[in-house]
Amino acid sequence: MMESVDEFLAYAARLEQEAVLRFKELAEAAKTHGNKEVHEFFAQMAHYSQMHYQQAKERCGYHDLPVMSHDDFKWPEMESPEAAAIWGADPLMGVQEAMRLALEAELRGYEFYKNVLDTTTDPEIRAMAQEFTDEEAEHVEAIQRWIQRLAA
């Protein structure tokens, strides 16, 4: 359970920062293999994650996020939720597979924030977790719409 707003924001920033790195790696790998559509999709996902990272940092206001080592973070899995979902992706995958992978990453991010929302007793953390949960839900819905369009 999150014990402070700063701790929550440190988790949110790390989650988004790691998603940026993974999505950029996938975008570059897809580009190297000539997979333009998947490259563009993952580059866009990296951009969205970068925006969320900036939002988490900005919510700290005038002070810095707490310094936490890799081992200080207690994730449901070994890595942050979104990074764990995209760890073993294939740069040669098709667009639909890339979207399903992104959907899994966003669902894991949503579940992480929803768990914080459901378990915290701090009203300020609850309010922030609600915002992050809502944003992740919007991303999940957008990716689901893309997948449906591709399947049509």
DSSP file (Angstrom, degrees, kcal/mol; ACC not computed):
  #  RESIDUE AA STRUCTURE BP1 BP2  ACC     N-H-->O    O-->H-N    N-H-->O    O-->H-N    TCO  KAPPA ALPHA  PHI   PSI    X-CA   Y-CA   Z-CA
    1    1 A M              0   0    0      0, 0.0     2,-0.2     0, 0.0   115,-0.1   0.000 360.0 360.0 360.0 138.7    0.0    0.0    0.0
    2    2 A M        -     0   0    0      1,-0.1   119,-0.3   114,-0.1   120,-0.2  -0.479 360.0-169.7 -70.3 135.7    1.2    3.5   -0.9
    3    3 A E        +     0   0    0      1,-0.2     2,-0.3    -2,-0.2    -1,-0.1   0.609  64.2  19.0-104.4 -15.0    2.2    5.5    2.2
    4    4 A S     >  -     0   0    0      1,-0.1     4,-2.3   118,-0.0    -1,-0.2  -0.989  69.8-116.8-151.9 159.2    2.7    8.9    0.7
    5    5 A V  H  > S+     0   0    0     -2,-0.3     4,-2.8     1,-0.2     5,-0.2   0.907 117.0  54.8 -60.7 -42.3    1.8   11.0   -2.3
    6    6 A D  H  > S+     0   0    0      1,-0.2     4,-2.3     2,-0.2    -1,-0.2   0.902 107.3  49.5 -59.9 -41.2    5.5   11.3   -3.1
    7    7 A E  H  > S+     0   0    0      2,-0.2     4,-2.3     1,-0.2    -1,-0.2   0.932 111.0  49.8 -63.8 -44.6    5.9    7.5   -3.1
    8    8 A F  H  X S+     0   0    0     -4,-2.3     4,-2.7     1,-0.2    -2,-0.2   0.935 112.2  47.4 -58.2 -46.6    2.8    7.1   -5.4
    9    9 A L  H  X S+     0   0    0     -4,-2.8     4,-2.8     1,-0.2    -1,-0.2   0.849 108.8  54.5 -66.4 -33.7    4.3    9.7   -7.8
   10   10 A A  H  X S+     0   0    0     -4,-2.3     4,-2.4    -5,-0.2    -1,-0.2   0.919 111.2  45.7 -64.1 -42.5    7.7    8.0   -7.7
   11   11 A Y  H  X S+     0   0    0     -4,-2.3     4,-2.9     2,-0.2    -2,-0.2   0.935 113.7  48.8 -63.4 -46.3    6.0    4.7   -8.7
   12   12 A A  H  X S+     0   0    0     -4,-2.7     4,-2.3     1,-0.2     5,-0.2   0.921 112.6  47.9 -60.8 -44.7    3.9    6.4  -11.4
   13   13 A A  H  X S+     0   0    0     -4,-2.8     4,-2.7     1,-0.2    -1,-0.2   0.922 113.6  47.0 -63.4 -44.1    7.0    8.2  -12.8
   14   14 A R  H  X S+     0   0    0     -4,-2.4     4,-2.7     2,-0.2     5,-0.3   0.918 110.7  52.6 -64.7 -42.8    9.1    4.9  -12.8
   15   15 A L  H  X S+     0   0    0     -4,-2.9     4,-1.8     1,-0.2    -2,-0.2   0.942 115.6  39.9 -57.4 -48.7    6.2    3.0  -14.5
   16   16 A E  H  X S+     0   0    0     -4,-2.3     4,-2.4     2,-0.2    -1,-0.2   0.876 113.2  54.8 -70.8 -37.5    5.9    5.5  -17.3
   17   17 A Q  H  X S+     0   0    0     -4,-2.7     4,-2.1    -5,-0.2    -2,-0.2   0.915 110.5  45.8 -62.2 -43.3    9.7    6.0  -17.6
   18   18 A E  H  X S+     0   0    0     -4,-2.7     4,-2.4     2,-0.2    -1,-0.2   0.864 110.5  53.6 -69.2 -34.7   10.2    2.3  -18.1
   19   19 A A  H  X S+     0   0    0     -4,-1.8     4,-2.9    -5,-0.3     5,-0.3   0.909 107.2  52.6 -63.9 -40.7    7.3    2.1  -20.6
   20   20 A V  H  X S+     0   0    0     -4,-2.4     4,-2.6     1,-0.2     5,-0.2   0.949 110.8  47.1 -57.8 -49.5    9.0    4.9  -22.6
   21   21 A L  H  X S+     0   0    0     -4,-2.1     4,-2.4     1,-0.2    -2,-0.2   0.927 114.7  45.2 -60.1 -47.0   12.3    3.0  -22.7
   22   22 A R  H  X S+     0   0    0     -4,-2.4     4,-2.5     2,-0.2    -1,-0.2   0.930 114.1  47.9 -64.9 -45.6   10.6   -0.3  -23.7
   23   23 A F  H  X S+     0   0    0     -4,-2.9     4,-2.5     1,-0.2    -1,-0.2   0.891 112.4  49.8 -64.5 -38.3    8.4    1.3  -26.4
   24   24 A K  H  X S+     0   0    0     -4,-2.6     4,-2.7    -5,-0.3     5,-0.2   0.915 109.9  51.1 -64.6 -42.1   11.3    3.2  -27.8
   25   25 A E  H  X S+     0   0    0     -4,-2.4     4,-2.4    -5,-0.2    -2,-0.2   0.924 112.6  46.1 -59.8 -44.3   13.4    0.0  -28.0
   26   26 A L  H  X S+     0   0    0     -4,-2.5     4,-2.7     2,-0.2     5,-0.2   0.898 111.1  52.3 -66.3 -39.9   10.6   -1.7  -29.8
   27   27 A A  H  X S+     0   0    0     -4,-2.5     4,-2.3     2,-0.2    -2,-0.2   0.930 112.4  45.3 -61.1 -45.2   10.1    1.2  -32.2
   28   28 A E  H  X S+     0   0    0     -4,-2.7     4,-2.7     2,-0.2    -2,-0.2   0.902 112.9  49.9 -66.7 -40.7   13.8    1.2  -33.1
   29   29 A A  H  X S+     0   0    0     -4,-2.4     4,-1.6    -5,-0.2    -2,-0.2   0.921 112.0  48.0 -64.0 -42.4   14.0   -2.6  -33.5
   30   30 A A  H  <>S+     0   0    0     -4,-2.7     5,-3.2     2,-0.2    -2,-0.2   0.895 111.9  50.4 -64.3 -39.1   10.9   -2.5  -35.7
   31   31 A K  H ><5S+     0   0    0     -4,-2.3     3,-1.8     1,-0.2    -2,-0.2   0.923 107.6  53.2 -63.4 -44.4   12.5    0.4  -37.8
   32   32 A T  H 3<5S+     0   0    0     -4,-2.7    -1,-0.2     1,-0.3    -2,-0.2   0.850 110.3  48.2 -58.6 -35.6   15.7   -1.6  -38.1
   33   33 A H  T 3<5S-     0   0    0     -4,-1.6    -1,-0.3    -5,-0.2    -2,-0.2   0.306 119.6-110.5 -90.4   9.1   13.7   -4.5  -39.5
   34   34 A G  T < 5S+     0   0    0     -3,-1.8     2,-1.3     1,-0.2    -3,-0.2   0.692  71.4 141.5  74.8  18.8   11.8   -2.3  -41.9
   35   35 A N     >< +     0   0    0     -5,-3.2     4,-2.4     1,-0.2    -1,-0.2  -0.653  20.7 171.8 -95.5  79.6    8.5   -2.7  -40.1
   36   36 A K  H  > S+     0   0    0     -2,-1.3     4,-2.7     1,-0.2     5,-0.2   0.875  70.2  50.8 -61.7 -45.1    7.3    0.9  -40.5
   37   37 A E  H  > S+     0   0    0      1,-0.2     4,-2.2     2,-0.2    -1,-0.2   0.926 114.5  43.2 -62.0 -45.3    3.7    0.6  -39.2
   38   38 A V  H  > S+     0   0    0      2,-0.2     4,-2.7     1,-0.2     5,-0.3   0.886 112.3  54.8 -68.5 -38.2    4.8   -1.1  -36.0
   39   39 A H  H  X S+     0   0    0     -4,-2.4     4,-2.4     1,-0.2    -2,-0.2   0.950 110.7  45.2 -56.4 -50.2    7.7    1.4  -35.6
   40   40 A E  H  X S+     0   0    0     -4,-2.7     4,-2.1     2,-0.2    -2,-0.2   0.889 112.6  51.3 -63.7 -40.0    5.2    4.3  -35.9
   41   41 A F  H  X S+     0   0    0     -4,-2.2     4,-2.2    -5,-0.2    -1,-0.2   0.948 113.2  43.2 -62.8 -49.4    2.8    2.7  -33.5
   42   42 A F  H  X S+     0   0    0     -4,-2.7     4,-2.4     1,-0.2    -2,-0.2   0.847 111.3  55.4 -68.5 -32.5    5.4    2.0  -30.8
   43   43 A A  H  X S+     0   0    0     -4,-2.4     4,-2.0    -5,-0.3    -1,-0.2   0.902 109.0  48.3 -63.2 -39.6    6.9    5.5  -31.3
   44   44 A Q  H  X S+     0   0    0     -4,-2.1     4,-2.3     2,-0.2    -2,-0.2   0.909 110.4  50.7 -66.2 -41.7    3.5    6.9  -30.6
   45   45 A M  H  X S+     0   0    0     -4,-2.2     4,-2.3     1,-0.2    -2,-0.2   0.890 109.1  51.8 -63.2 -38.7    3.1    4.7  -27.5
   46   46 A A  H  X S+     0   0    0     -4,-2.4     4,-2.4     2,-0.2    -1,-0.2   0.903 108.2  52.2 -62.5 -40.7    6.5    6.0  -26.3
   47   47 A H  H  X S+     0   0    0     -4,-2.0     4,-2.1     2,-0.2    -2,-0.2   0.926 109.5  48.3 -61.6 -45.5    5.3    9.5  -26.8
   48   48 A Y  H  X S+     0   0    0     -4,-2.3     4,-1.9     1,-0.2    -2,-0.2   0.914 112.1  49.0 -62.3 -42.5    2.2    8.9  -24.7
   49   49 A S  H  X S+     0   0    0     -4,-2.3     4,-2.3     1,-0.2    -1,-0.2   0.878 108.4  54.2 -65.1 -36.9    4.2    7.3  -21.9
   50   50 A Q  H  X S+     0   0    0     -4,-2.4     4,-2.3     1,-0.2    -1,-0.2   0.898 107.0  51.4 -62.6 -40.4    6.6   10.3  -22.0
   51   51 A M  H  X S+     0   0    0     -4,-2.1     4,-2.1     1,-0.2    -2,-0.2   0.905 110.3  48.5 -63.1 -40.9    3.7   12.6  -21.5
   52   52 A H  H  X S+     0   0    0     -4,-1.9     4,-2.3     2,-0.2    -2,-0.2   0.881 108.9  53.5 -67.3 -37.5    2.5   10.6  -18.5
   53   53 A Y  H  X S+     0   0    0     -4,-2.3     4,-2.2     1,-0.2    -2,-0.2   0.937 109.6  48.2 -60.0 -46.5    6.0   10.6  -17.0
   54   54 A Q  H  X S+     0   0    0     -4,-2.3     4,-2.8     1,-0.2    -2,-0.2   0.890 109.2  53.8 -62.0 -39.4    6.1   14.4  -17.3
   55   55 A Q  H  X S+     0   0    0     -4,-2.1     4,-1.8     2,-0.2    -1,-0.2   0.913 107.9  49.7 -61.8 -42.6    2.6   14.7  -15.7
   56   56 A A  H  < S+     0   0    0     -4,-2.3     4,-0.5     1,-0.2    -1,-0.2   0.919 112.8  47.1 -62.6 -43.2    3.8   12.6  -12.7
   57   57 A K  H >< S+     0   0    0     -4,-2.2     3,-1.2     1,-0.2     4,-0.2   0.911 110.9  51.8 -64.4 -41.8    6.9   14.8  -12.3
   58   58 A E  H >< S+     0   0    0     -4,-2.8     3,-1.7     1,-0.3    -1,-0.2   0.819  99.5  63.6 -65.9 -30.3    4.8   18.0  -12.6
   59   59 A R  T 3< S+     0   0    0     -4,-1.8    -1,-0.3     1,-0.3    -2,-0.2   0.676  89.8  68.9 -69.2 -15.3    2.4   16.8   -9.9
   60   60 A C  T X  S-     0   0    0     -3,-1.2     3,-1.2    -4,-0.5    -1,-0.3   0.640  90.1-162.6 -75.1 -13.2    5.3   16.9   -7.5
   61   61 A G  T <   -     0   0    0     -3,-1.7    -1,-0.3    -4,-0.2    -2,-0.0  -0.485  59.7  -7.1  71.2-131.4    5.3   20.6   -7.8
   62   62 A Y  T 3  S+     0   0    0     -2,-0.3     2,-0.3    -3,-0.1    -1,-0.2   0.579 121.2  70.1 -81.7 -11.3    8.4   22.4   -6.6
   63   63 A H  S <  S-     0   0    0     -3,-1.2     2,-0.1     1,-0.1    -3,-0.0  -0.717  81.9-106.9-111.4 162.1   10.2   19.4   -5.1
   64   64 A D        -     0   0    0     -2,-0.3     3,-0.1     1,-0.1    -1,-0.1  -0.363  38.7 -96.1 -80.0 158.5   11.8   16.4   -6.7
   65   65 A L        -     0   0    0      1,-0.1    -1,-0.1    -2,-0.1   -58,-0.1  -0.395  54.0 -90.7 -64.3 150.6   10.5   12.9   -6.6
   66   66 A P        -     0   0    0      0, 0.0     2,-0.6     0, 0.0    -1,-0.1  -0.368  42.7-111.3 -63.2 146.3   12.0   10.8   -3.8
   67   67 A V        +     0   0    0     -3,-0.1     2,-0.4    -2,-0.0   -57,-0.0  -0.702  44.3 174.5 -81.7 121.4   15.1    8.9   -4.8
   68   68 A M        -     0   0    0     -2,-0.6     2,-0.1   -58,-0.1     5,-0.0  -0.995  23.6-135.0-130.9 133.9   14.3    5.2   -4.9
   69   69 A S    >>  -     0   0    0     -2,-0.4     3,-1.1     1,-0.1     4,-0.7  -0.333  35.5 -99.9 -78.0 168.0   16.6    2.4   -6.1
   70   70 A H  G >4 S+     0   0    0      1,-0.3     3,-0.9     2,-0.2    -1,-0.1   0.885 125.2  52.5 -53.8 -41.1   15.4   -0.4   -8.4
   71   71 A D  G 34 S+     0   0    0      1,-0.2    -1,-0.3     3,-0.1    -3,-0.0   0.669  96.1  68.5 -73.5 -16.8   15.1   -2.7   -5.4
   72   72 A D  G <4 S+     0   0    0     -3,-1.1     2,-0.4     2,-0.0    -1,-0.2   0.769  82.6  86.7 -71.9 -25.0   12.9   -0.2   -3.5
   73   73 A F    <<  -     0   0    0     -3,-0.9     2,-0.8    -4,-0.7    -5,-0.0  -0.638  64.4-159.9 -80.8 128.6   10.1   -0.6   -5.9
   74   74 A K        +     0   0    0     -2,-0.4     4,-0.1     2,-0.0     5,-0.1  -0.793  20.3 178.0-110.1  86.7    7.8   -3.5   -5.0
   75   75 A W        -     0   0    0     -2,-0.8     5,-0.1     2,-0.3    -2,-0.0  -0.453  43.7-113.8 -85.5 159.7    6.0   -4.3   -8.3
   76   76 A P  S    S+     0   0    0      0, 0.0     2,-0.2     0, 0.0    -1,-0.1   0.828 106.6  20.7 -60.6 -30.2    3.5   -7.1   -8.7
   77   77 A E  S    S-     0   0    0      2,-0.7    -2,-0.3     0, 0.0     7,-0.0  -0.530 109.8 -78.8-121.5-168.2    6.1   -8.7  -11.0
   78   78 A M  S    S+     0   0    0     -2,-0.2     2,-0.2    -4,-0.1    -3,-0.2   0.808 113.1  30.5 -66.6 -29.3    9.8   -8.3  -11.4
   79   79 A E  S    S-     0   0    0      1,-0.2    -2,-0.7     2,-0.1   -64,-0.1  -0.687 106.0 -68.1-122.2 173.7    9.4   -5.0  -13.4
   80   80 A S     >  -     0   0    0     -2,-0.2     4,-2.5   -66,-0.1     5,-0.2  -0.299  57.5-106.6 -59.4 151.4    6.9   -2.2  -13.6
   81   81 A P  H  > S+     0   0    0      0, 0.0     4,-1.3     0, 0.0    28,-0.2   0.865 115.4  42.7 -54.5 -46.7    3.6   -3.4  -15.0
   82   82 A E  H  > S+     0   0    0      1,-0.2     4,-1.0     2,-0.2     5,-0.1   0.894 115.0  49.8 -70.9 -38.0    3.8   -1.8  -18.5
   83   83 A A  H >> S+     0   0    0      1,-0.2     4,-0.6     2,-0.2     3,-0.5   0.895 107.0  55.7 -66.0 -39.3    7.5   -2.8  -19.0
   84   84 A A  H >< S+     0   0    0     -4,-2.5     3,-0.6     1,-0.2     4,-0.3   0.866 104.5  54.3 -61.3 -36.0    6.8   -6.4  -18.0
   85   85 A A  H 3< S+     0   0    0     -4,-1.3    -1,-0.2    -5,-0.2    -2,-0.2   0.805 116.1  36.2 -69.2 -29.1    4.1   -6.7  -20.7
   86   86 A I  H X< S+     0   0    0     -4,-1.0     3,-1.2    -3,-0.5    -1,-0.2   0.311  85.3 105.1-108.9   9.5    6.4   -5.5  -23.5
   87   87 A W  T << S+     0   0    0     -3,-0.6    -1,-0.1    -4,-0.6    -2,-0.1   0.896  86.5  34.6 -58.6 -46.7    9.7   -7.1  -22.4
   88   88 A G  T 3  S+     0   0    0     -4,-0.3    -1,-0.2    -3,-0.2    -2,-0.1   0.021  83.2 146.1-104.0  29.3    9.8  -10.0  -24.9
   89   89 A A    <   -     0   0    0     -3,-1.2    -3,-0.1     1,-0.1     9,-0.0  -0.282  46.3-127.6 -69.7 151.3    8.2   -8.4  -28.0
   90   90 A D    >   -     0   0    0      1,-0.1     3,-2.0   -61,-0.0    -1,-0.1  -0.875   5.3-147.9 -99.7 121.9    9.3   -9.3  -31.5
   91   91 A P  T 3  S+     0   0    0      0, 0.0   -56,-0.1     0, 0.0    -1,-0.1   0.663  98.3  59.5 -64.7 -13.8   10.2   -6.4  -33.7
   92   92 A L  T 3  S+     0   0    0    -54,-0.0   -62,-0.0   -58,-0.0    -3,-0.0   0.349  80.3 123.3 -94.2   6.4    9.0   -8.3  -36.7
   93   93 A M    <   -     0   0    0     -3,-2.0   -55,-0.2     1,-0.1     2,-0.1  -0.180  64.6-107.6 -64.6 160.2    5.5   -8.7  -35.3
   94   94 A G     >  -     0   0    0      1,-0.1     4,-2.3   -57,-0.1     5,-0.2  -0.283  31.8-100.2 -80.9 172.8    2.5   -7.4  -37.2
   95   95 A V  H  > S+     0   0    0      1,-0.2     4,-2.4     2,-0.2     5,-0.2   0.909 121.5  51.0 -62.8 -44.0    0.4   -4.4  -36.4
   96   96 A Q  H  > S+     0   0    0      1,-0.2     4,-2.4     2,-0.2    -1,-0.2   0.917 111.4  47.8 -62.4 -42.2   -2.4   -6.3  -34.7
   97   97 A E  H  > S+     0   0    0      2,-0.2     4,-2.2     1,-0.2    -1,-0.2   0.904 110.9  51.9 -64.6 -40.2    0.1   -8.2  -32.6
   98   98 A A  H  X S+     0   0    0     -4,-2.3     4,-2.4     1,-0.2    -2,-0.2   0.902 110.3  48.8 -61.7 -41.0    1.8   -4.9  -31.6
   99   99 A M  H  X S+     0   0    0     -4,-2.4     4,-2.6     2,-0.2    -2,-0.2   0.894 109.3  51.5 -67.6 -39.3   -1.5   -3.5  -30.6
  100  100 A R  H  X S+     0   0    0     -4,-2.4     4,-2.3     2,-0.2    -1,-0.2   0.897 110.7  49.5 -63.7 -38.1   -2.4   -6.5  -28.5
  101  101 A L  H  X S+     0   0    0     -4,-2.2     4,-2.3     2,-0.2    -2,-0.2   0.925 111.5  47.9 -64.6 -45.0    0.9   -6.2  -26.8
  102  102 A A  H  X S+     0   0    0     -4,-2.4     4,-2.7     1,-0.2    -2,-0.2   0.883 109.9  53.9 -62.8 -37.9    0.3   -2.5  -26.2
  103  103 A L  H  X S+     0   0    0     -4,-2.6     4,-2.7     2,-0.2    -2,-0.2   0.924 108.0  49.5 -61.9 -44.5   -3.2   -3.3  -24.9
  104  104 A E  H  X S+     0   0    0     -4,-2.3     4,-2.2     2,-0.2    -2,-0.2   0.914 111.3  49.5 -60.8 -42.5   -1.7   -5.8  -22.4
  105  105 A A  H  X S+     0   0    0     -4,-2.3     4,-2.1     1,-0.2    -2,-0.2   0.932 113.1  45.7 -62.4 -45.9    0.8   -3.1  -21.2
  106  106 A E  H  X S+     0   0    0     -4,-2.7     4,-2.8     1,-0.2    -2,-0.2   0.874 110.7  53.6 -67.7 -36.5   -1.9   -0.5  -20.8
  107  107 A L  H  X S+     0   0    0     -4,-2.7     4,-2.8     2,-0.2    -1,-0.2   0.904 109.0  49.3 -63.0 -40.4   -4.2   -3.1  -19.0
  108  108 A R  H  X S+     0   0    0     -4,-2.2     4,-2.1     2,-0.2    -2,-0.2   0.901 111.5  48.9 -66.1 -39.7   -1.4   -3.8  -16.5
  109  109 A G  H  X S+     0   0    0     -4,-2.1     4,-2.3     2,-0.2     5,-0.2   0.929 112.0  49.4 -62.6 -44.2   -0.8   -0.1  -15.9
  110  110 A Y  H  X S+     0   0    0     -4,-2.8     4,-2.9     1,-0.2    -2,-0.2   0.937 110.8  49.6 -58.3 -48.5   -4.6    0.3  -15.4
  111  111 A E  H  X S+     0   0    0     -4,-2.8     4,-2.2     2,-0.2    -1,-0.2   0.866 109.3  52.7 -61.8 -37.2   -4.6   -2.6  -12.9
  112  112 A F  H  X S+     0   0    0     -4,-2.1     4,-1.9     2,-0.2    -1,-0.2   0.966 114.1  40.8 -61.9 -52.5   -1.7   -1.2  -11.0
  113  113 A Y  H  X S+     0   0    0     -4,-2.3     4,-2.7     1,-0.2    -2,-0.2   0.874 113.8  53.9 -65.6 -36.5   -3.3    2.2  -10.6
  114  114 A K  H  X S+     0   0    0     -4,-2.9     4,-2.5    -5,-0.2    -1,-0.2   0.887 106.7  52.4 -65.0 -38.6   -6.7    0.6   -9.9
  115  115 A N  H  X S+     0   0    0     -4,-2.2     4,-1.5     2,-0.2    -1,-0.2   0.912 110.2  47.7 -62.8 -42.7   -5.2   -1.5   -7.1
  116  116 A V  H  X S+     0   0    0     -4,-1.9     4,-2.3     1,-0.2     3,-0.4   0.944 112.2  50.5 -61.7 -46.4   -3.7    1.7   -5.5
  117  117 A L  H  < S+     0   0    0     -4,-2.7    -2,-0.2     1,-0.2    -1,-0.2   0.897 113.8  44.9 -56.5 -43.2   -7.1    3.4   -5.8
  118  118 A D  H  < S+     0   0    0     -4,-2.5    -1,-0.2     1,-0.2    -2,-0.2   0.704 121.1  36.8 -76.9 -20.8   -8.8    0.4   -4.2
  119  119 A T  H  < S+     0   0    0     -4,-1.5    -2,-0.2    -3,-0.4    -1,-0.2   0.646  90.6  96.7-110.4 -17.0   -6.3   -0.1   -1.3
  120  120 A T     <  -     0   0    0     -4,-2.3  -117,-0.1    -5,-0.2    -4,-0.0  -0.428  45.8-167.6 -77.5 150.1   -5.2    3.4   -0.3
  121  121 A T        +     0   0    0   -119,-0.3    -1,-0.1    -2,-0.1  -118,-0.1   0.441  61.8 100.7-107.6  -5.5   -6.7    5.2    2.7
  122  122 A D     >  -     0   0    0   -120,-0.2     4,-2.6     1,-0.1     5,-0.2  -0.714  64.1-150.8 -84.2 121.5   -5.1    8.5    1.8
  123  123 A P  H  > S+     0   0    0      0, 0.0     4,-2.1     0, 0.0    -1,-0.1   0.832  95.3  51.1 -63.5 -32.5   -7.6   10.9    0.0
  124  124 A E  H  > S+     0   0    0      2,-0.2     4,-2.1     1,-0.2     5,-0.2   0.914 112.2  45.4 -71.6 -42.1   -4.9   12.7   -1.9
  125  125 A I  H  > S+     0   0    0      2,-0.2     4,-3.2     1,-0.2     5,-0.2   0.915 111.8  54.1 -63.7 -41.7   -3.3    9.4   -3.2
  126  126 A R  H  X S+     0   0    0     -4,-2.6     4,-2.2     1,-0.2    -2,-0.2   0.916 108.0  49.2 -58.4 -44.4   -6.8    8.2   -4.0
  127  127 A A  H  X S+     0   0    0     -4,-2.1     4,-1.8     2,-0.2    -1,-0.2   0.921 114.8  43.9 -62.8 -44.5   -7.5   11.3   -6.1
  128  128 A M  H  X S+     0   0    0     -4,-2.1     4,-2.5     1,-0.2     5,-0.2   0.917 112.4  52.0 -67.0 -42.7   -4.3   11.0   -8.0
  129  129 A A  H  X S+     0   0    0     -4,-3.2     4,-2.7     1,-0.2    -1,-0.2   0.871 107.3  54.0 -62.0 -35.7   -4.8    7.2   -8.5
  130  130 A Q  H  X S+     0   0    0     -4,-2.2     4,-2.7    -5,-0.2    -1,-0.2   0.921 108.5  49.0 -63.4 -43.2   -8.2    7.9   -9.9
  131  131 A E  H  X S+     0   0    0     -4,-1.8     4,-2.3     2,-0.2    -2,-0.2   0.936 114.3  44.3 -60.6 -47.3   -6.8   10.3  -12.4
  132  132 A F  H  X S+     0   0    0     -4,-2.5     4,-2.5     2,-0.2    -2,-0.2   0.890 113.2  51.5 -66.7 -39.1   -4.1    7.8  -13.5
  133  133 A T  H  X S+     0   0    0     -4,-2.7     4,-2.4    -5,-0.2    -2,-0.2   0.927 110.4  48.9 -61.7 -45.3   -6.7    5.0  -13.6
  134  134 A D  H  X S+     0   0    0     -4,-2.7     4,-2.0     2,-0.2    -2,-0.2   0.905 111.4  49.5 -61.7 -42.3   -9.0    7.1  -15.8
  135  135 A E  H  X S+     0   0    0     -4,-2.3     4,-1.9     1,-0.2    -2,-0.2   0.921 111.8  47.6 -63.8 -44.1   -6.1    7.9  -18.2
  136  136 A E  H  X S+     0   0    0     -4,-2.5     4,-2.6     1,-0.2    -1,-0.2   0.890 109.2  54.5 -64.8 -37.9   -5.1    4.3  -18.5
  137  137 A A  H  X S+     0   0    0     -4,-2.4     4,-2.5     1,-0.2    -1,-0.2   0.892 106.6  51.9 -61.8 -39.2   -8.7    3.3  -19.1
  138  138 A E  H  X S+     0   0    0     -4,-2.0     4,-2.3     2,-0.2    -1,-0.2   0.901 110.2  48.4 -62.9 -40.7   -8.9    5.8  -21.9
  139  139 A H  H  X S+     0   0    0     -4,-1.9     4,-2.6     2,-0.2     5,-0.2   0.911 110.2  51.4 -66.1 -42.0   -5.7    4.3  -23.5
  140  140 A V  H  X S+     0   0    0     -4,-2.6     4,-2.5     1,-0.2    -2,-0.2   0.938 111.9  47.0 -58.9 -47.2   -7.1    0.8  -23.1
  141  141 A E  H  X S+     0   0    0     -4,-2.5     4,-2.1     1,-0.2    -2,-0.2   0.896 111.5  51.0 -63.4 -40.7  -10.4    1.8  -24.9
  142  142 A A  H  X S+     0   0    0     -4,-2.3     4,-2.1     2,-0.2    -1,-0.2   0.925 111.9  46.2 -63.9 -44.6   -8.5    3.6  -27.7
  143  143 A I  H  X S+     0   0    0     -4,-2.6     4,-2.6     1,-0.2    -1,-0.2   0.900 110.2  54.1 -66.3 -39.2   -6.3    0.6  -28.3
  144  144 A Q  H  X S+     0   0    0     -4,-2.5     4,-2.3    -5,-0.2    -1,-0.2   0.894 108.0  50.3 -60.9 -38.9   -9.3   -1.7  -28.3
  145  145 A R  H  X S+     0   0    0     -4,-2.1     4,-2.4     2,-0.2    -1,-0.2   0.911 109.9  50.4 -64.3 -41.8  -11.0    0.5  -30.9
  146  146 A W  H  X S+     0   0    0     -4,-2.1     4,-2.4     1,-0.2    -2,-0.2   0.924 110.5  49.6 -61.0 -44.1   -7.8    0.3  -33.1
  147  147 A I  H  X S+     0   0    0     -4,-2.6     4,-1.8     1,-0.2    -1,-0.2   0.911 110.8  49.7 -62.2 -42.6   -7.8   -3.5  -32.8
  148  148 A Q  H  X S+     0   0    0     -4,-2.3     4,-1.1     1,-0.2    -1,-0.2   0.902 110.2  50.6 -63.6 -41.0  -11.5   -3.6  -33.7
  149  149 A R  H  < S+     0   0    0     -4,-2.4     3,-0.4     1,-0.2    -2,-0.2   0.907 110.6  49.3 -63.0 -41.3  -10.9   -1.4  -36.8
  150  150 A L  H  < S+     0   0    0     -4,-2.4    -1,-0.2     1,-0.2    -2,-0.2   0.850 109.8  51.6 -66.3 -33.2   -8.0   -3.6  -37.9
  151  151 A A  H  <        0   0    0     -4,-1.8    -1,-0.2     1,-0.2    -2,-0.2   0.708 360.0 360.0 -76.7 -19.7  -10.1   -6.7  -37.5
  152  152 A A     <        0   0    0     -4,-1.1    -1,-0.2    -3,-0.4    -2,-0.2   0.485 360.0 360.0 -74.0 360.0  -13.0   -5.3  -39.6
